[in-house]
Amino acid sequence: MRPVTGQNGGVPNRRPSTAGLLEAVFRDAAAIVHAEFTRPLTAAEVARQVASSPRQLRRAFAEVGGTGFRSYVNEVRMKRAAELVASTDMPVKEVARRVGYRQPSQFTKAFKRSFTTTPSQLRNSGCNRPTFSQNRVQEAGHR
């Protein structure tokens, strides 16, 4: 049986202390992701930084953030990549490096999955605000 969604930010009805803990874990972890997305991040590493377990971290992202940890990291990277592609003349290879990809080809594939266009196509179209297929990432990294 699935828990009933409560009024506390989409977290299923739980004891207030549990809901508050999940929200705090999500908020703190999201801030870390926004600050450190340019390097490889694992759920275990971020969980340690927020004094939580990887399982609890994943649960916080699912229940509070509405997405998985890895998906959230990728969304943060792609949002920043789109900003760089649209607002600079920086080579795609450099954009890829700045958002945490070592291989430009992997970056281009991820970008196309997120925006249904390649970085070069986006730049050549003159569009400065691409639409993210499932954008759950907020400006400040908090919900």
Backbone as a ProteinNet text record, in pm:
[ID]
protein_1_A
[PRIMARY]
MRPVTGQNGGVPNRRPSTAGLLEAVFRDAAAIVHAEFTRPLTAAEVARQVASSPRQLRRAFAEVGGTGFRSYVNEVRMKRAAELVASTDMPVKEVARRVGYRQPSQFTKAFKRSFTTTPSQLRNSGCNRPTFSQNRVQEAGHR
[TERTIARY]
83.2	0	88	60.6	139.4	94.1	188.4	152.2	71.1	-14.8	-95.3	-10.5	-16.9	62.1	1.9	87.4	43.6	58.4	42.8	50.4	189.9	284.5	419	513.6	482.5	574	577.4	469.8	465.4	520.6	570.4	620.7	500.1	496.2	383.8	364.7	240.1	212	302.7	378	470.8	473.5	539.7	560.9	630.5	596.7	660.5	812.5	868.3	1014	1073.8	1005.3	1054.3	1043.9	928.7	910.3	1012.4	1032.2	1128.6	1270.6	1303.3	1436.4	1458.4	1361.1	1374.6	1387.8	1310.4	1318.3	1455.7	1508.2	1640.4	1749.9	1740.6	1839.9	1836.9	1715.3	1703.6	1760.3	1721.5	1765.8	1918.3	1977.7	2122.8	2195.6	2144.1	2207.2	2194.1	2078.7	2059.5	2157.5	2181.4	2277.8	2418.6	2454.2	2585.2	2594.3	2489.4	2488.1	2507.8	2437	2450.3	2590.1	2653.1	2786.7	2897.1	2874.6	2982.9	2952	2856	2813.8	2921.4	3027.8	3131.3	3223.4	3211.4	3295.6	3205.6	3262.4	3180.1	3119.9	2990.3	2920.5	2849.8	2860.7	2787.4	2691.3	2586.2	2489.7	2559.3	2650.7	2720.7	2802.9	2872.5	2955.4	2870.3	2764.5	2678.7	2606.5	2565.8	2499.5	2592	2719.1	2815.2	2822.9	2822.2	2833.2	2712	2596.7	2475.9	2439.8	2533.9	2515.6	2391.9	2383.8	2272.2	2326.9	2238.7	2279	2242.8	2309.1	2272.8	2125.4	2075.1	1933.9	1841.9	1871.8	1789.6	1799.3	1916.5	1935	1849.7	1856.5	1776.1	1627.2	1587.1	1447.7	1406.8	1493.7	1464.5	1446.9	1533.1	1520	1390.8	1356.9	1234.9	1109.9	1104.7	983	969.9	1077.6	1070.3	1095.8	1198.4	1236.3	1161.3	1096.8	1021.3	1108.2	1232.8	1326.1	1432.9	1512.7	1623.6	1745.8	1838.6	1960.2	2038.1	2065.7	2143.5	2072.5	1941.8	1865.6	1878.1	1873.7	1884.9	2021.2	2126.2	2261.3	2268.6	2215.9	2218.9	2138.9	2025.2	1944.8	2018	2086.3	2163.7	2272.6	2342.1	2448.4	2393.9	2283.7	2228.3	2173.8	2115.2	2065.5	2181	2290	2407	2467.9	2472.4	2526	2445.3	2313.9	2229	2254.1	2272.3	2303.2	2434.4	2535.8	2667	2659.8	2590.8	2579.8	2506.7	2398.2	2315.7	2378.4	2461.3	2507.9	2656	2728.7	2871.8	2909.1	3028.7	3084.1	3180.4	3174.8	3263.5	3245.7	3355.5	3343.4	3266	3192.3	3112.1	3200.7	3320.3	3413.7	3439.9	3456.6	3481.4	3356	3239.6	3113.3	3101.6	3128.8	3121.2	3211.4	3333.1	3427.9	3378.3	3324.5	3280.2	3158.8	3084	2967.5	2990.9	3116.6	3150	3162	3167.2	3183.4	3325.9	3386.2	3521.5	3517	3410.6	3397.1	3290.3	3329	3230.9	3118.3	3149.5	3045.2	2938.7	2979.5	2882.1	2798.7	2863	2792.3	2686.2	2724.1	2629.8	2510.8	2534	2423.5	2330.7	2388.3	2307.7	2230	2293.2	2228.3	2109	2129.5	2021.6	1906	1938	1832.6	1750.8	1816.6	1749.6	1670.2	1722.6	1662.8	1616	1632.8	1597.1	1667.4	1780.2	1863.8	2008.4	2102.2	2242.7	2285	2394.4	2441.9	2466.6	2527	2555.7	2426.9	2328.9	2200.6	2132.4	2140	2080.7	2147.9	2278.4	2352.6	2319.9	2315.9	2289.3	2146.5	2054.8	1914.4	1891.7	1984.8	1969	1876.6	1826.3	1737.5	1821	1779.5	1857.1	1788.9	1673	1602.5	1548.5	1632.8	1582.8	1485.8	1396.6	1299.5	1351.2	1359.9	1405.6	1288.4	1309.2	1198.9	1130	1202.2	1143.8	1217.5	1208.2	1287.1	1230.5	1304.8	1267.8	1369.3	1468.6	1575.1	1535.4	1543.4	1508.5	1632.9	1615.3	1726.9	1823.3	1773.3	1861.4	1899.8	1844.9	1877.9	1795.8	1690	1604.6	1461.1	1386.3	1243.7	1163.5
-117.4	0	124.2	217.4	340.2	441.8	517.2	621.8	731.5	795.3	905.7	1032.1	1109.1	1231.1	1334.8	1396.3	1497.1	1636.8	1735.5	1874.9	1932.2	1854.4	1905.7	1887.6	1956.4	1956.8	1827.9	1749.2	1628.2	1506.3	1522.1	1408.1	1331.2	1199	1122.6	1148.3	1130.2	1153.9	1068.5	1133.1	1068.4	1152.2	1098.2	1178.7	1308	1419.3	1545.7	1539.6	1465.7	1459	1388.4	1286.2	1214.7	1302.7	1368	1455.1	1568.5	1627.7	1736.7	1691.1	1571.2	1516	1496.9	1438.3	1416.7	1549.3	1648.1	1778.8	1842.1	1830	1885.6	1812.9	1681.3	1604.1	1646.4	1657.1	1698.6	1838.8	1931.8	2071.5	2080.9	2015.3	2021.3	1950.5	1835.6	1760.8	1836	1896.1	1973.3	2090	2154.3	2264.6	2215.1	2097.9	2039.2	2008.3	1950.6	1919	2046.7	2153.3	2279	2338.6	2319.4	2375.3	2290.4	2158.8	2068.3	1981.6	2022	1938	1916.8	1995.8	1983	1864.6	1800.2	1682.5	1561.6	1442.6	1322.3	1321.8	1299.6	1293.6	1159.9	1099.8	975.5	1000.2	920	930.2	904.4	809.3	777.2	895.4	962.4	1075.9	1192.6	1225.3	1337	1302	1176.2	1133.8	1155.3	1122.4	1145.2	1294.2	1378.3	1522.2	1579.8	1516.1	1565.9	1479.1	1395.5	1308.6	1220.1	1152.5	1063.1	936	840.1	719	735.8	662.4	670.1	634.7	538.5	499.8	614.8	680.1	793	909.5	930.3	1036.5	1008.7	886.8	851.1	866.9	828.6	841.4	989.4	1074.6	1217.7	1275.4	1235.7	1284.9	1234.7	1110.8	1055.9	1120.8	1131.8	1178.1	1329.7	1400.1	1546.4	1608.6	1560	1618.6	1563.7	1449.7	1391.4	1334.5	1304.4	1252.7	1170.4	1099.9	1025.6	1115	1072.9	1150	1172.2	1064.9	1074.9	1163.6	1150.5	1235.3	1381.9	1409.6	1547.1	1605.3	1529.8	1575.8	1604.1	1513.7	1533.4	1656.4	1680.3	1796.9	1926.2	1929.4	2047.9	2072.1	1966.7	1980	2029.2	1971.1	2008	2150.1	2191.9	2329.5	2427.9	2403.8	2491.6	2483.9	2365.1	2348.5	2429.8	2424.6	2500	2649.8	2696.4	2838	2875.1	2790.5	2818.7	2813.6	2715.2	2702.4	2823.4	2864.8	2972.7	3110.5	3127.6	3262.9	3288.2	3186	3204.9	3144.6	3174.4	3111.9	3000	2957.5	2853.2	2725.7	2660.8	2535.2	2430.7	2346	2243.3	2155.8	2128	2047.3	2112.6	2244.3	2316.6	2321.4	2337.6	2334	2198.2	2093	1957.3	1944.7	1991.2	1984.1	2065.1	2181.1	2268.6	2216.9	2127.9	2072.4	1928.1	1884.5	1756.2	1637	1659.8	1548.5	1546.7	1428.6	1415.2	1389.7	1326.2	1292.5	1379.8	1466.4	1552.1	1473	1355	1276.2	1230	1193	1155.1	1276.2	1390.7	1513.6	1543.6	1534.5	1564.7	1470.2	1342.3	1246.4	1282.6	1316.7	1354.1	1482.8	1577.2	1703.7	1679.9	1596.5	1568.3	1494.6	1405.7	1337.6	1438.4	1537.8	1637.1	1739.9	1782.9	1894.6	1860	1736.6	1690	1767.5	1826.2	1893.2	1886.2	1897.6	1895.7	2036.1	2046.4	2179.4	2270.8	2217.6	2299.1	2344.6	2256.8	2294.2	2403.3	2391.3	2493.3	2627.8	2627.1	2752.3	2812.6	2730.3	2780.2	2828.8	2779.2	2821	2959.4	3005.3	3135.2	3133.7	3017	3003.8	3018.1	3104.6	3120.1	3057.9	2995.4	2930.9	2795.5	2692.2	2561.1	2505.6	2421.3	2360.1	2226	2209.4	2084.6	1988.9	1867.3	1772.7	1743.9	1737.7	1712.3	1794.4	1925.2	2011.2	2016.9	1960.6	1966.8	2049	2099.2	2171.1	2317.7	2369.9	2509.3	2594.9	2723.4	2817.6	2806.5	2809.6	2812.2	2674.5	2572.3	2436.9	2394.7	2468	2433.8	2421.6	2343.8	2327.4	2396.9
0	0	0	-89.1	-100.6	2.9	58.8	153.6	85.5	158.2	108	111.6	3.1	-2.4	89.9	168.6	264.5	210.2	295	254.4	273.1	314.5	343.4	225.7	115.9	2.5	-76.8	-74.2	-153.3	-83.5	37.7	113.2	165.1	147.6	199.3	348.4	394.8	536.5	622.9	707.2	799	925.2	1024.1	1143.6	1102.2	1165.1	1127.4	1130.1	1223.1	1231.4	1110.1	1058.7	940.4	816.9	799.2	683.6	686.6	802.5	815.6	787.2	831.3	806.1	656.3	588.9	444.4	370.5	410.3	345.8	369.1	490.8	521.4	444	436.1	360.1	214.4	157.7	17.5	-3	80.8	68.1	75	174.6	191.1	77.2	36.1	-73.3	-205.4	-230.1	-353.5	-359.3	-245.5	-241.4	-275.3	-226.1	-257.9	-406	-462.3	-605.6	-686.5	-652.2	-726.1	-713.3	-600	-579	-640.7	-653.1	-691.9	-813.4	-896.3	-1008.7	-1114.2	-1110.8	-1214.1	-1192.3	-1077.9	-1052.1	-1032	-1040.2	-1019.4	-878.4	-870.6	-741.9	-728.7	-612.8	-586.2	-470.8	-467.1	-357.9	-224.6	-221.1	-95.8	-46.1	-136.3	-98.7	-47.8	-119.6	-78.8	51.1	65	189.5	309.2	293.3	402.1	437.2	335.7	358.2	430.8	415.7	483.9	603.9	646.8	764.3	750.7	637.1	610	546.4	524.5	453.1	305.5	216.1	74.1	50.2	124.3	109.4	147.3	258.8	304.9	205.9	150.1	51.3	-72.1	-123.3	-240.8	-211.3	-91.2	-50.1	-45.7	5.6	11.1	-129.3	-221.7	-358.8	-422.1	-398.6	-456.3	-396.9	-265.1	-199.5	-195.5	-177.2	-169.1	-305.9	-374.1	-502.3	-621.8	-605.9	-717.1	-827.6	-795.9	-895.7	-825	-900.6	-843.2	-826.7	-743.7	-719.4	-848.8	-921.7	-1045.2	-1147.7	-1157.6	-1250.4	-1213.1	-1084.1	-1038	-1074.9	-1050.8	-1086	-1236.1	-1316	-1461.5	-1503.3	-1440.3	-1472.9	-1439.4	-1325.8	-1288	-1392.2	-1431	-1531.6	-1665.1	-1708	-1838	-1838.3	-1728.7	-1721.2	-1736	-1665.5	-1675.9	-1815.6	-1872.8	-2008	-2108.2	-2098.1	-2189.9	-2176.4	-2053.3	-2031.2	-2100.3	-2085	-2145.7	-2297.9	-2352.4	-2498.4	-2555.6	-2489.6	-2542.4	-2524.3	-2422.2	-2390.7	-2416.6	-2462.5	-2488.4	-2623.6	-2667.2	-2788.5	-2751.8	-2627.5	-2577.4	-2660.6	-2700.5	-2774.8	-2693	-2762.1	-2695.8	-2607.4	-2652.4	-2572.6	-2437.1	-2435.3	-2310.7	-2223.6	-2284.7	-2208.8	-2140.5	-2215.2	-2160.1	-2037.1	-2049.1	-1937.3	-1817	-1842	-1732.6	-1656.9	-1719	-1648.6	-1603.9	-1608.4	-1548.1	-1640.6	-1770.7	-1865.3	-1917.1	-1918.1	-1973.2	-2122.8	-2168.1	-2309.6	-2374.7	-2468.4	-2535.4	-2603.7	-2654.3	-2721.6	-2621.9	-2501	-2398.2	-2355.8	-2348.2	-2315.4	-2421.2	-2548	-2656	-2652.4	-2625.3	-2614.2	-2498.7	-2384.4	-2268.2	-2295.3	-2360.9	-2393.5	-2485.5	-2586.4	-2680.9	-2612.1	-2518.5	-2441	-2360.8	-2307.5	-2223.7	-2303.4	-2417	-2490.1	-2631	-2674.7	-2809.8	-2920.5	-2889.7	-2988.4	-2939	-3029.6	-2987.9	-2943.2	-2870.6	-2831	-2951.5	-3055.9	-3174.9	-3243.2	-3251.6	-3312.1	-3229.9	-3098	-3011.3	-3035.4	-3037.8	-3058	-3194.3	-3298	-3433.1	-3451.5	-3368.3	-3380.2	-3321.9	-3239.1	-3176	-3055.9	-3020.4	-2904.5	-2778.1	-2686.4	-2563.8	-2442.9	-2460.3	-2349.2	-2394.6	-2399	-2439.6	-2336.5	-2381	-2290.9	-2244.9	-2114.9	-2055.7	-2055.3	-2101.7	-2114.3	-1981.5	-1870.5	-1739.2	-1635	-1644	-1556.8	-1415.6	-1320.9	-1180.7	-1101.9	-1169.2	-1103.3	-1091.5	-971.8	-950.3	-946	-968.5	-976.5	-860.5	-738.2	-622.4	-572.1	-632.5	-586.6	-468.4	-437.1	-323.6	-372.4	-303.1	-333.7	-229.1
[MASK]
+++++++++++++++++++++++++++++++++++++++++++++++++++++++++++++++++++++++++++++++++++++++++++++++++++++++++++++++++++++++++++++++++++++++++++++++

